[in-house]
Amino acid sequence: MSYIKDFIKIIQSVENDNTYKTAWAHAILECINHEEYEIQGDAYIIYHYELVQKVMKYYWNQIGFFKLSQGPSSILEARIDEIDKDFKDNMKIYYPVWYDKVETFLKRNPIRFERQVKKFITIVNKGVAAKFEKIDSKTKVEIYELDTKLKCLRFTENQINLLKENTYLLNDIIDFKWVEILEENNKAPNIIKKVQGSKEYRFKRQNLIKYRNVLLEYCHLEGSKDFFTEEPVNISDISLEHVIPYDFIYTCDIWNLIIVSKETAKKRRGKVPSQQDIEKLNKRNEDLYNAIKNTHLKVRFDLEKAQEEHLINRYFIDLKG
């Protein structure tokens, strides 16, 4: 187990000025568990080409979608900003999107995609890949054999098996360290959920039907109306949206959900709410809680907590920075 202990020591020694090692460690584990390696004799080889695509996914979802700074020493943020500008200029989409959509955009032009991958490889090959095994200026452990010419990592069969067997433990330790760094550099809610979610290739959303039904039954007794325009909305045209943007809050709770028309949802996507919107939402929540507090609906507890802890106002302040 000394090999796993050394791997843990590396993560625990990461300083709070960047997240390169945490991203690299996750990428290694993901490639191993998805068996994205080649077996050549006794060596298990993972190419940087595969690793950096995982890193691109993590950093896009954290920086491009969640707007989480990775620290003052993060060069890779500049690469994400470059991809973000290219995506917006070409796609004319100005609200946050998950990495799968960005990857699809990049791969439409293979030269563009390979260029971005190469830039990431250059950064990690000279930086994190070579420095990953250093615990401090005097101590270095052996986790893999680095080949800077072929741009790959070599592992033994025993090392691969140990990392597979201890994946859950290592992922938790890496996540904890990553969150610790991000909390030093960001004022945002649910960072642990965002770190864990950023590893997903496709965006996962919660089914909101139950919240829609509660809102329709208790907040729209005279027919459904658009929260912002107050115009009537046909049932078939209803969209359930977040007032505090989902990419910031990363949770689906009834106290932040409203009914709007699909047209309003499209127009307001990615917009920050106004103080007036927040006040209106607080009033809506107060009325909704009074309407359901004596029912058996579980969401009444969520509404009560949101009011007691002033969650909407707190998140709104954090959102504005």
Secondary structure, 3 states (H helix, E strand, C coil): CHHHHHHHHHHHCCCCCCCHHHHHHHHHHHHHHCCCCEEECCEEEEEHHHHHHHHHHHHHHHHHHCCCCCCCCCCHHHHHHHHHHHHHHHHCCCCCCCHHHHHHHHHCCHHHHHHHHHHHHHHHHHCHHHHCCECCCCCECCCCEEECCCCEEEEEHHHHHHHHHCHHHHHHHHHHHHHHHHHHHCCCCCHHHHHHHCCCCCCCCCCCHHHHHHHHHHCCCCCCECCCCCCECCHHHEEEEECCCHHHHCCCCHHHEEEEEHHHHHHHCCCCCCHHHHHHHHHHHHHHHHHHCCCCCCHHHHHHHHHHCCHHHHHHHHHHC
